[in-house]
Amino acid sequence: MENAFPDHDRELVRRRAASFGGSAAAYAAERPGYPAAAVRWALEGAPGPRVLDLGAGTGKLTGELLRGGAGPGDVVAVEPDPEMLAELRRRVPGVRAEAGGAEAIPLPDGSADAVLVGQALHWFDLDRALPEIHRVLAPGGVLAALWNLDDDRVPWVAGFKEQARSSVSWTGWSGNDLPPSRWFPGVERAEFPNAQRRTAASLTATAATHSHILVLDDAERAAVLDRIRAYLRSVPETAEGEFDLPIVTLALRTTRA
């Protein structure tokens, strides 16, 4: 199995994956959450209540699990970046939060009934991560991955995404996938409507938390953000006051073989 990033971009992938910690507070403040319906769907069929939020970041998905009724004692968050982990512990106190990655999960065999991954599966080395996830899942356990995707079927959103491109953007690539494997042979897919209330300033701040912008040098980062800001102020839907950013939450779900 191969990850979806082009081979010649492996070093850039590593840089992008490691870029979030320095902006952990901004990430927590600016990134959207997940719709309750998507989280419920992701957990359907799990044999018990124990959930691992893997690649948990600042706890965006961890918080949704708790708001959906999961008990703090049933949720474990695992995150490799120390600054993201510290922000998670600050924002979601009372939940067990451990340092670790998908390729070496710091949990015993069969200790989770579901593993959820929010906006992070594309950073995993799947050859190593999938057998690890299989190991920590109980028999019949569920693996689900979720991504919040700007809905570029909406014309102004498509224009925004075009203005947000940078010299390290990948064109024609989507890592939002979970290929069938011997550990997880069948994959289901669902999409859920989502939205985030934004202004031109706050949507520009959201864009600034994306890895392809975080890794730019100061001059190019400033130029990209200025371009985004100017575009949003020029479009009637976003020029003044608050507006909804239309989002599609993509969810993929599979069961442990």
C-alpha positions in Angstrom: 0.0 0.0 0.0 1.2 3.5 -0.8 0.3 6.8 0.7 -1.2 9.3 -1.8 1.6 11.9 -1.8 3.9 12.1 -4.8 7.2 10.4 -4.2 9.3 13.5 -4.9 7.4 15.4 -2.2 8.2 13.2 0.7 10.4 15.7 2.5 7.8 18.4 1.9 5.1 16.0 3.4 7.2 15.7 6.5 7.6 19.5 6.8 3.9 20.0 6.3 2.9 17.3 8.8 5.2 18.9 11.4 4.1 22.5 10.8 1.0 22.8 13.0 2.5 23.0 16.5 3.7 26.5 16.2 0.2 27.6 15.4 -1.7 25.3 17.8 -3.7 28.0 19.5 -4.8 29.5 16.1 -5.6 26.0 14.8 -7.9 25.4 17.8 -9.6 28.7 17.4 -10.0 28.8 13.6 -10.6 25.3 12.3 -14.2 24.0 12.0 -15.7 21.3 14.1 -17.5 18.2 12.9 -21.2 17.7 12.6 -22.8 15.5 15.2 -24.4 13.3 12.5 -21.0 12.5 11.0 -19.6 11.5 14.4 -22.6 9.3 15.1 -22.3 7.6 11.7 -18.6 7.0 12.3 -19.3 5.2 15.5 -22.1 3.0 14.2 -21.4 -0.7 14.7 -18.7 -0.2 17.2 -18.9 -3.1 19.7 -18.4 -0.8 22.8 -18.0 2.7 24.0 -14.1 3.0 24.1 -12.9 5.5 21.5 -9.4 6.4 20.4 -9.1 9.8 18.7 -5.9 9.2 16.8 -3.9 12.2 15.5 -6.1 14.2 17.7 -4.5 17.6 17.2 -6.0 20.2 19.5 -9.0 18.1 20.3 -11.5 19.3 17.7 -12.9 15.8 17.3 -12.3 14.9 21.0 -14.7 17.7 22.0 -17.3 16.5 19.5 -17.2 13.0 21.0 -17.8 14.4 24.5 -20.6 16.6 23.3 -22.2 13.6 21.6 -22.4 11.7 24.9 -19.1 9.8 25.2 -17.8 9.7 28.8 -14.4 11.2 29.4 -13.2 7.9 30.7 -14.1 6.2 27.5 -12.1 8.6 25.2 -8.4 8.5 24.7 -6.7 11.2 22.5 -3.3 10.4 21.0 -1.2 13.2 19.3 2.5 13.3 18.3 3.1 17.1 18.3 3.8 18.3 21.8 2.4 21.8 21.3 -0.8 20.5 19.7 -1.1 18.0 22.6 -0.7 20.8 25.2 -3.4 22.8 23.5 -5.7 19.7 23.5 -5.1 19.2 27.2 -5.9 22.8 27.9 -9.1 22.8 25.9 -10.4 19.3 26.7 -9.4 18.8 30.3 -10.4 15.5 32.0 -9.8 13.3 28.9 -6.8 11.0 28.8 -4.3 12.5 26.3 -1.2 10.7 25.3 1.9 11.5 23.2 2.2 9.1 20.3 1.6 8.5 16.6 -0.4 6.3 14.4 2.6 4.1 13.6 3.3 3.4 17.3 0.1 3.8 19.3 0.7 3.8 23.1 -2.2 1.6 23.9 -2.5 -2.2 24.6 -4.0 -4.7 22.2 -7.8 -4.6 21.8 -8.2 -1.6 24.0 -10.5 0.5 21.7 -13.9 -0.2 20.2 -13.5 2.6 17.7 -10.6 4.6 16.3 -11.6 8.0 14.8 -9.2 10.1 12.8 -10.1 13.8 12.2 -8.3 15.6 9.4 -5.2 13.5 9.9 -5.2 10.1 8.1 -3.5 11.6 5.0 -0.4 12.2 7.2 -0.1 8.6 8.3 2.3 6.0 7.0 -0.5 3.6 6.2 1.7 0.6 5.8 2.7 0.9 9.5 -0.4 2.7 10.8 -3.1 0.2 9.7 -1.7 -2.8 11.4 -1.2 -0.7 14.5 -4.8 0.4 14.4 -5.9 -3.2 13.8 -3.9 -4.2 16.9 -5.5 -1.7 19.3 -9.0 -2.4 18.1 -11.2 -5.0 19.7 -12.8 -7.6 17.4 -15.5 -6.0 15.4 -14.0 -2.6 16.1 -14.5 0.4 13.7 -12.0 2.7 12.1 -13.4 5.9 10.7 -11.7 8.9 9.1 -13.3 12.4 8.7 -12.3 15.4 6.7 -13.8 18.9 6.6 -13.6 20.0 2.9 -14.5 23.5 1.7 -17.5 23.0 -0.7 -16.0 24.3 -4.0 -19.2 23.5 -5.8 -20.1 27.0 -4.6 -18.6 29.5 -7.0 -17.2 31.9 -4.4 -15.6 29.0 -2.5 -13.9 27.7 -5.6 -12.5 31.2 -6.1 -11.3 31.4 -2.5 -9.5 28.0 -2.9 -7.9 29.2 -6.1 -6.6 32.4 -4.4 -5.3 30.3 -1.5 -2.9 28.2 -3.7 0.7 28.5 -2.9 4.0 27.2 -4.4 3.7 24.1 -2.3 0.1 23.3 -3.0 -0.5 19.9 -4.7 -2.7 20.2 -7.8 -4.8 17.2 -8.8 -4.1 15.4 -5.6 -6.5 14.3 -2.9 -5.4 12.3 0.2 -8.9 12.0 1.5 -9.0 8.2 1.0 -8.8 4.9 3.0 -7.8 2.2 0.6 -9.1 -1.4 1.3 -6.5 -3.5 3.0 -6.1 -7.0 4.5 -6.6 -5.3 7.9 -9.7 -3.3 6.9 -11.1 -4.8 3.7 -14.3 -3.0 3.1 -14.8 0.8 3.3 -18.0 2.8 3.4 -18.3 6.4 2.5 -20.8 9.2 3.5 -20.9 13.0 3.3 -22.5 15.4 5.7 -23.4 19.1 5.3 -21.4 21.4 7.6 -20.7 25.1 7.8 -18.6 27.5 9.8 -19.6 31.1 10.6 -16.7 33.3 9.3 -15.8 36.9 8.4 -13.2 37.8 5.7 -10.7 38.3 8.5 -11.4 35.0 10.3 -11.5 33.0 7.1 -8.1 34.4 6.2 -7.0 33.3 9.6 -8.3 29.8 9.0 -6.4 29.6 5.7 -3.3 30.6 7.6 -3.5 27.4 9.7 -3.2 25.1 6.6 0.1 23.3 6.2 0.8 24.5 2.7 0.8 28.1 4.0 2.5 27.4 7.3 5.6 26.1 5.6 6.1 29.1 3.2 8.7 31.7 3.8 7.5 34.9 5.4 7.2 36.9 2.1 5.2 34.3 0.2 3.0 33.6 3.2 2.2 37.3 3.5 1.5 37.5 -0.2 -0.9 34.6 -0.2 -2.8 35.9 2.8 -3.0 39.4 1.3 -4.4 37.8 -1.9 -7.0 35.8 0.0 -8.0 38.9 2.1 -8.4 41.0 -1.1 -10.5 38.3 -2.8 -12.9 37.9 0.1 -13.4 41.7 0.4 -14.2 41.8 -3.4 -16.9 39.1 -3.4 -20.4 40.1 -2.5 -21.0 37.0 -0.4 -18.1 37.7 1.9 -17.3 41.4 1.6 -19.1 42.5 4.7 -19.9 41.1 8.1 -20.4 37.4 8.8 -21.2 34.6 6.4 -21.3 30.8 6.4 -18.4 28.9 4.8 -20.1 25.9 3.2 -18.3 22.7 4.1 -18.7 19.0 3.2 -17.6 16.6 5.9 -16.4 13.4 4.3 -16.5 10.3 6.4 -15.0 6.9 5.6 -15.7 3.9 7.8 -14.4 0.3 7.9 -14.5 -2.6 10.3 -11.5 -4.6 11.7 -11.0 -7.8 9.7 
